[in-house]
Amino acid sequence: MENAGTPEKSPKASIPLTDDIPVAQRDAPEQTQKPGLNRTFLFAGLAVLGVVALAAGSLVSLRMQQTQNTLAIENPSVGASPSSANATPGASPTADVLLGHFAYPEAPVAELAAIVPDGSIKMRKPAAQAFREMVAAAQQEGVNLVPISGYRTLADQKYLYFNVKAERGQVPAERAKVSAPPGYSEHHTGYAVDIGDANAPALNLNPDFDKTAAFRWLKSNAAHYSFELSFPKGNKQGVSYEPWHWRYVGDIHSLKTFYKARESN
């Protein structure tokens, strides 16, 4: 039978397996390691330089901040913004202030109550109740407190500020010392009231009101009914002294209304 004998060995079978790897690669292992080693040193050097640069930048920034803090302590005006430098004393940076007066919203009509029999003068209900109690207490001591003005609308304040300013030939800042621009009057809140002395009407709405029995009684007793003087002498808002103008601060809403947007008066 053809090809039935022992097959001949292939010539390739006699070649050693190790000869499959070229001699040049097996005999020079040290030469293949050098490029990788150089790259390692290069990357390490760059990393060290980066760390040194970052540390130097942080040190410079820290020194600059320390210098600024020192200047701010020695001269508080350094670094202050123009708006904060010109702000009304006692006002926060976000307070809405115009000519020394803070902005106030109008009280809802539904929250008002009359403080005179004909209903022409009103205040917020808690303030109205406290005011009536204060008037009654004063009467028992022979002092006749009389309300002159309470809650005012924007239209009311517009007349008192712009119309009267024009009639008297006053500039805005001059008029603002005695009457707030519309939208900036405490009377809008329903918590403010102008008080007179029924026994000395000639001194009502006059700085000399502080010479009346009504003012002396208010100075000694108004705080017991949660009323305080809005514009005392030398007040930080720069408003003229108004011994007749008092405001109610007897609940959380009234406190926030008058104190949240300022440090103090």
Secondary structure by P-SEA (a helix, b strand, c coil): cccccbbbbbccccccccccccaaaaacccccaaaaaaaaaaaaaaaaaaaaaaaaaaaaaaaaaaaaaaaaaaccccccccccccccccccccccccccbbbbccccccccccccccccccccaaaaaaaaaaaaaaaaacbbbbbccccccaaaaaaacaaaaaaacccaaaaaaccccccccccccccbbbbbbcccccccccccccccaaaaaaaaccccccccccccccccccccccccbbbbcccaaaaaacccccccc
